Amino acid sequence: MGFPLFDLSGRRALVTGSSQGIGYALAEGLAAHGAEVVLNGRSADKVNAAVEALRKSGHTAHAAVFDVTDKDSVGNGVAAVEADIGAIDILVNNAGMQFRTPLEDFPADKWELLLSTNISSVFYVGQAVARHMIARGKGKIINIASVQSELARPGIAPYTATKGAVKNLTRGMCADWAKYGIQINAIAPGYFKTPLNQALVDSAEFSGWLEKRTPAGRWGNVDELVGSAVFLAGNASSFVNGHTLYVDGGITTCL
């Protein structure tokens, strides 16, 4: 490729929660820049369909079906990727979920589910993959945070708490693992058109508010996250560590 700082040829990336939405877009973007990608999710049918779509586009892709919220499943899944597919050079911790309701009515089981999906998974997968990266003396970890790592909005306080935790866990991972040659950073998307946000996209009231609130004046498209992921996955970011990169159309500039 003509730009070696952004060339991912010869590297293998595991992207969690990548059968659709942001995860799939990031996997496709990394593959387009030369990476071999491993797609993850809990539904074998969805993951395999996504893998086939990437293969039809000429990319090298594999499936890794395991539950990122279960420590043992993660350990076995990461070990299987390392043994059967090859070394994980890049990890994108993307798996996440949302649940919206007033905080005073927020169900305890949904709180626990948000914690396990949005933050415990980052710890479990990050730790399992980092152990292999530490042994090799190199690696890239990209955690998917959110503008809600910095902001709050009614009805999503637990989600905001988990994404704030992702931002600080990214810093903590850097503090522990940078000395081993690993770069750990986060991407914090703003409001993007994804299945997770479809109800908001379809709401004229919310979309109108968002367009006024965001300096760029619109929703983001998932392919606009690819450049940030390629930057953080490649040699261009060799001295960038513990950083959270906001890709949000400027919304965090207007607190």
C-alpha positions as a Python dict, from the first residue, in 0.01 Angstrom:
ca = {
    (1, 'M'): (0, 0, 0),
    (2, 'G'): (111, 358, -55),
    (3, 'F'): (83, 474, 306),
    (4, 'P'): (284, 240, 533),
    (5, 'L'): (181, 421, 853),
    (6, 'F'): (-177, 308, 784),
    (7, 'D'): (-102, -28, 621),
    (8, 'L'): (-239, -318, 827),
    (9, 'S'): (-120, -596, 596),
    (10, 'G'): (1, -901, 784),
    (11, 'R'): (-192, -809, 1100),
    (12, 'R'): (-485, -989, 1253),
    (13, 'A'): (-768, -805, 1428),
    (14, 'L'): (-1032, -943, 1663),
    (15, 'V'): (-1341, -721, 1676),
    (16, 'T'): (-1602, -802, 1941),
    (17, 'G'): (-1971, -749, 1873),
    (18, 'S'): (-1902, -724, 1503),
    (19, 'S'): (-2190, -895, 1326),
    (20, 'Q'): (-2356, -558, 1258),
    (21, 'G'): (-2341, -184, 1323),
    (22, 'I'): (-2022, -13, 1433),
    (23, 'G'): (-1839, -340, 1495),
    (24, 'Y'): (-1899, -466, 1144),
    (25, 'A'): (-1805, -130, 991),
    (26, 'L'): (-1477, -127, 1184),
    (27, 'A'): (-1397, -486, 1088),
    (28, 'E'): (-1467, -407, 722),
    (29, 'G'): (-1255, -91, 742),
    (30, 'L'): (-958, -269, 899),
    (31, 'A'): (-987, -542, 637),
    (32, 'A'): (-990, -283, 358),
    (33, 'H'): (-655, -160, 490),
    (34, 'G'): (-503, -507, 476),
    (35, 'A'): (-588, -670, 807),
    (36, 'E'): (-713, -1025, 848),
    (37, 'V'): (-1022, -992, 1068),
    (38, 'V'): (-1188, -1217, 1324),
    (39, 'L'): (-1553, -1135, 1387),
    (40, 'N'): (-1709, -1210, 1724),
    (41, 'G'): (-2060, -1237, 1863),
    (42, 'R'): (-2288, -1475, 2052),
    (43, 'S'): (-2506, -1571, 1754),
    (44, 'A'): (-2325, -1811, 1523),
    (45, 'D'): (-2574, -1742, 1243),
    (46, 'K'): (-2520, -1365, 1255),
    (47, 'V'): (-2143, -1388, 1286),
    (48, 'N'): (-2110, -1641, 1004),
    (49, 'A'): (-2331, -1428, 777),
    (50, 'A'): (-2112, -1125, 845),
    (51, 'V'): (-1796, -1327, 777),
    (52, 'E'): (-1938, -1448, 447),
    (53, 'A'): (-2025, -1092, 345),
    (54, 'L'): (-1665, -982, 406),
    (55, 'R'): (-1527, -1282, 219),
    (56, 'K'): (-1746, -1205, -80),
    (57, 'S'): (-1585, -861, -84),
    (58, 'G'): (-1244, -1024, -107),
    (59, 'H'): (-1138, -989, 255),
    (60, 'T'): (-986, -1255, 481),
    (61, 'A'): (-1229, -1309, 767),
    (62, 'H'): (-1298, -1567, 1035),
    (63, 'A'): (-1567, -1630, 1296),
    (64, 'A'): (-1510, -1652, 1673),
    (65, 'V'): (-1838, -1721, 1850),
    (66, 'F'): (-1817, -1665, 2226),
    (67, 'D'): (-1986, -1463, 2500),
    (68, 'V'): (-1774, -1161, 2594),
    (69, 'T'): (-1964, -1124, 2925),
    (70, 'D'): (-1852, -1468, 3048),
    (71, 'K'): (-1493, -1492, 3172),
    (72, 'D'): (-1450, -1862, 3092),
    (73, 'S'): (-1608, -1825, 2749),
    (74, 'V'): (-1371, -1537, 2676),
    (75, 'G'): (-1067, -1732, 2792),
    (76, 'N'): (-1155, -2031, 2578),
    (77, 'G'): (-1254, -1815, 2281),
    (78, 'V'): (-934, -1608, 2278),
    (79, 'A'): (-722, -1921, 2325),
    (80, 'A'): (-897, -2084, 2029),
    (81, 'V'): (-834, -1782, 1804),
    (82, 'E'): (-466, -1775, 1900),
    (83, 'A'): (-426, -2150, 1846),
    (84, 'D'): (-644, -2209, 1540),
    (85, 'I'): (-635, -1880, 1347),
    (86, 'G'): (-324, -1703, 1470),
    (87, 'A'): (-188, -1426, 1691),
    (88, 'I'): (-419, -1136, 1769),
    (89, 'D'): (-227, -821, 1679),
    (90, 'I'): (-522, -581, 1715),
    (91, 'L'): (-818, -602, 1952),
    (92, 'V'): (-1125, -383, 1913),
    (93, 'N'): (-1347, -405, 2222),
    (94, 'N'): (-1673, -298, 2059),
    (95, 'A'): (-1947, -515, 2216),
    (96, 'G'): (-2203, -301, 2394),
    (97, 'M'): (-2571, -239, 2461),
    (98, 'Q'): (-2812, 34, 2565),
    (99, 'F'): (-3130, 44, 2776),
    (100, 'R'): (-3325, 365, 2825),
    (101, 'T'): (-3555, 445, 3117),
    (102, 'P'): (-3571, 705, 3397),
    (103, 'L'): (-3308, 634, 3660),
    (104, 'E'): (-3562, 602, 3944),
    (105, 'D'): (-3730, 320, 3750),
    (106, 'F'): (-3416, 154, 3615),
    (107, 'P'): (-3440, -226, 3672),
    (108, 'A'): (-3157, -385, 3868),
    (109, 'D'): (-3122, -669, 3618),
    (110, 'K'): (-3071, -419, 3333),
    (111, 'W'): (-2806, -239, 3541),
    (112, 'E'): (-2618, -567, 3584),
    (113, 'L'): (-2656, -647, 3213),
    (114, 'L'): (-2516, -309, 3112),
    (115, 'L'): (-2221, -353, 3347),
    (116, 'S'): (-2137, -699, 3215),
    (117, 'T'): (-2182, -610, 2847),
    (118, 'N'): (-2026, -264, 2836),
    (119, 'I'): (-1742, -279, 3087),
    (120, 'S'): (-1679, -632, 3220),
    (121, 'S'): (-1640, -753, 2861),
    (122, 'V'): (-1369, -492, 2797),
    (123, 'F'): (-1181, -616, 3105),
    (124, 'Y'): (-1225, -987, 3026),
    (125, 'V'): (-1132, -973, 2658),
    (126, 'G'): (-866, -708, 2709),
    (127, 'Q'): (-694, -910, 2980),
    (128, 'A'): (-711, -1238, 2787),
    (129, 'V'): (-570, -1086, 2469),
    (130, 'A'): (-313, -870, 2648),
    (131, 'R'): (-153, -1174, 2809),
    (132, 'H'): (-57, -1296, 2461),
    (133, 'M'): (47, -948, 2348),
    (134, 'I'): (268, -906, 2655),
    (135, 'A'): (450, -1228, 2569),
    (136, 'R'): (509, -1099, 2215),
    (137, 'G'): (606, -747, 2326),
    (138, 'K'): (358, -566, 2100),
    (139, 'G'): (-10, -514, 2027),
    (140, 'K'): (-293, -267, 1976),
    (141, 'I'): (-609, -247, 2185),
    (142, 'I'): (-892, -13, 2085),
    (143, 'N'): (-1182, 21, 2328),
    (144, 'I'): (-1509, 170, 2207),
    (145, 'A'): (-1619, 439, 2451),
    (146, 'S'): (-1883, 706, 2378),
    (147, 'V'): (-1958, 1075, 2402),
    (148, 'Q'): (-2142, 954, 2712),
    (149, 'S'): (-1798, 896, 2862),
    (150, 'E'): (-1800, 1276, 2894),
    (151, 'L'): (-2166, 1379, 2880),
    (152, 'A'): (-2498, 1274, 3034),
    (153, 'R'): (-2856, 1272, 2915),
    (154, 'P'): (-3183, 1179, 3092),
    (155, 'G'): (-3273, 811, 3093),
    (156, 'I'): (-2928, 662, 3030),
    (157, 'A'): (-2737, 719, 3355),
    (158, 'P'): (-2617, 354, 3383),
    (159, 'Y'): (-2497, 357, 3022),
    (160, 'T'): (-2310, 680, 3092),
    (161, 'A'): (-2151, 516, 3397),
    (162, 'T'): (-2029, 219, 3194),
    (163, 'K'): (-1884, 433, 2917),
    (164, 'G'): (-1708, 656, 3168),
    (165, 'A'): (-1559, 338, 3308),
    (166, 'V'): (-1439, 234, 2961),
    (167, 'K'): (-1255, 565, 2928),
    (168, 'N'): (-1078, 522, 3262),
    (169, 'L'): (-1011, 151, 3211),
    (170, 'T'): (-837, 251, 2887),
    (171, 'R'): (-611, 479, 3091),
    (172, 'G'): (-551, 202, 3343),
    (173, 'M'): (-463, -49, 3072),
    (174, 'C'): (-211, 200, 2938),
    (175, 'A'): (-59, 248, 3282),
    (176, 'D'): (-8, -127, 3321),
    (177, 'W'): (65, -246, 2968),
    (178, 'A'): (237, 34, 2774),
    (179, 'K'): (571, -85, 2910),
    (180, 'Y'): (519, -409, 2717),
    (181, 'G'): (498, -233, 2382),
    (182, 'I'): (118, -227, 2368),
    (183, 'Q'): (-81, 82, 2270),
    (184, 'I'): (-425, 99, 2432),
    (185, 'N'): (-661, 375, 2324),
    (186, 'A'): (-1033, 440, 2291),
    (187, 'I'): (-1264, 576, 2025),
    (188, 'A'): (-1564, 768, 2159),
    (189, 'P'): (-1834, 788, 1892),
    (190, 'G'): (-2098, 1056, 1901),
    (191, 'Y'): (-2446, 987, 1769),
    (192, 'F'): (-2425, 744, 1478),
    (193, 'K'): (-2690, 577, 1268),
    (194, 'T'): (-2680, 219, 1400),
    (195, 'P'): (-2935, -49, 1494),
    (196, 'L'): (-2872, 47, 1859),
    (197, 'N'): (-2988, 402, 1787),
    (198, 'Q'): (-3261, 329, 1532),
    (199, 'A'): (-3545, 444, 1758),
    (200, 'L'): (-3371, 778, 1804),
    (201, 'V'): (-3291, 810, 1434),
    (202, 'D'): (-3661, 756, 1360),
    (203, 'S'): (-3769, 1021, 1610),
    (204, 'A'): (-3812, 1356, 1437),
    (205, 'E'): (-3801, 1529, 1774),
    (206, 'F'): (-3473, 1370, 1881),
    (207, 'S'): (-3307, 1404, 1540),
    (208, 'G'): (-3406, 1771, 1534),
    (209, 'W'): (-3254, 1824, 1880),
    (210, 'L'): (-2936, 1639, 1780),
    (211, 'E'): (-2886, 1837, 1460),
    (212, 'K'): (-2910, 2163, 1656),
    (213, 'R'): (-2690, 2035, 1939),
    (214, 'T'): (-2410, 1901, 1715),
    (215, 'P'): (-2188, 2159, 1542),
    (216, 'A'): (-2170, 1937, 1233),
    (217, 'G'): (-2549, 1947, 1222),
    (218, 'R'): (-2617, 1579, 1154),
    (219, 'W'): (-2592, 1215, 1260),
    (220, 'G'): (-2266, 1035, 1196),
    (221, 'N'): (-2234, 747, 949),
    (222, 'V'): (-2052, 438, 1075),
    (223, 'D'): (-1792, 446, 797),
    (224, 'E'): (-1672, 778, 943),
    (225, 'L'): (-1524, 583, 1236),
    (226, 'V'): (-1296, 375, 1017),
    (227, 'G'): (-1017, 632, 981),
    (228, 'S'): (-978, 663, 1357),
    (229, 'A'): (-964, 285, 1397),
    (230, 'V'): (-704, 246, 1122),
    (231, 'F'): (-494, 522, 1278),
    (232, 'L'): (-504, 362, 1622),
    (233, 'A'): (-444, 12, 1482),
    (234, 'G'): (-140, 103, 1272),
    (235, 'N'): (211, 237, 1303),
    (236, 'A'): (90, 597, 1281),
    (237, 'S'): (-13, 581, 1649),
    (238, 'S'): (303, 417, 1785),
    (239, 'F'): (338, 681, 2061),
    (240, 'V'): (-31, 741, 2127),
    (241, 'N'): (-137, 567, 2447),
    (242, 'G'): (-419, 595, 2699),
    (243, 'H'): (-601, 844, 2477),
    (244, 'T'): (-974, 871, 2407),
    (245, 'L'): (-1045, 1005, 2058),
    (246, 'Y'): (-1387, 1166, 2023),
    (247, 'V'): (-1547, 1123, 1681),
    (248, 'D'): (-1864, 1318, 1743),
    (249, 'G'): (-1917, 1600, 1495),
    (250, 'G'): (-1805, 1842, 1768),
    (251, 'I'): (-2080, 1773, 2021),
    (252, 'T'): (-1836, 1753, 2313),
    (253, 'T'): (-1707, 2101, 2234),
    (254, 'C'): (-2042, 2249, 2338),
    (255, 'L'): (-2082, 2147, 2701),
}
